[in-house]
Amino acid sequence: MSKRIVIDLPDEFIALCKEDEIEPETVLRSFIADLCEIISWQSDPRTDGYNSNGSDERMMARKYYERVGYPYWKQYR
């Protein structure tokens, strides 16, 4: 089950994406897919646009998430 959220993106992020000629949605979907290890196999592609960019990218996304401390935030609420 998916959940739709709406957020305002900062001008800096929009400018970075524009400079690199990439849609912000693509960047965000790719990061989410790497973080959650979503792999869209060519033989059975996902229709929602989420697909990991590779094993190194999955590892780096997870390391970022853990380094920020997101898995531990629940302990401090």
Legacy VTK file of the C-alpha trace (Angstrom):
# vtk DataFile Version 3.0
C-alpha trace
ASCII
DATASET POLYDATA
POINTS 77 float
0.000 0.000 0.000
1.383 3.390 -0.893
0.803 6.715 0.805
0.722 10.074 -0.940
2.243 13.071 0.806
2.707 16.619 -0.403
5.780 18.645 0.534
7.220 21.937 -0.620
10.628 21.482 -2.199
13.280 24.140 -1.583
14.382 26.298 -4.477
17.940 24.989 -4.063
16.827 21.412 -4.752
14.742 22.481 -7.748
17.709 24.490 -9.104
20.094 21.537 -8.665
17.736 19.223 -10.521
17.192 21.799 -13.263
20.951 22.282 -13.657
21.401 18.525 -14.037
18.302 18.231 -16.259
16.647 15.662 -13.998
13.121 15.743 -12.631
12.936 16.146 -8.820
10.488 13.228 -8.710
13.101 10.981 -10.317
15.725 11.901 -7.724
13.366 11.355 -4.805
11.923 8.078 -6.152
15.442 6.777 -6.810
16.653 7.616 -3.303
13.591 6.008 -1.741
14.047 2.912 -3.878
17.723 2.655 -2.919
16.961 3.166 0.771
14.171 0.581 0.784
16.015 -1.812 -1.545
13.255 -1.725 -4.149
14.443 -3.553 -7.229
12.368 -3.491 -10.396
13.416 -6.495 -12.435
13.353 -6.084 -16.194
11.333 -9.296 -16.439
8.771 -7.960 -13.932
8.982 -4.139 -13.878
7.194 -2.076 -11.252
4.559 0.339 -12.498
5.096 2.957 -9.763
8.479 4.208 -10.994
10.511 3.040 -7.997
13.729 1.238 -8.848
17.084 0.987 -7.106
20.165 2.234 -8.916
22.392 -0.604 -7.735
23.908 -2.317 -4.725
26.401 0.457 -3.918
23.648 3.064 -4.067
21.477 0.959 -1.746
24.352 0.651 0.724
25.119 4.393 0.637
21.460 5.381 1.054
21.188 3.100 4.096
24.425 4.450 5.562
23.140 8.017 5.160
19.834 7.112 6.827
21.570 5.428 9.752
24.251 8.124 10.111
21.567 10.804 10.443
20.100 8.627 13.186
16.586 8.093 11.827
16.325 4.518 13.173
16.885 5.888 16.708
14.568 8.899 16.653
11.728 6.819 18.123
13.756 6.359 21.316
13.831 10.107 21.931
10.174 10.955 21.408
LINES 1 78
77 0 1 2 3 4 5 6 7 8 9 10 11 12 13 14 15 16 17 18 19 20 21 22 23 24 25 26 27 28 29 30 31 32 33 34 35 36 37 38 39 40 41 42 43 44 45 46 47 48 49 50 51 52 53 54 55 56 57 58 59 60 61 62 63 64 65 66 67 68 69 70 71 72 73 74 75 76
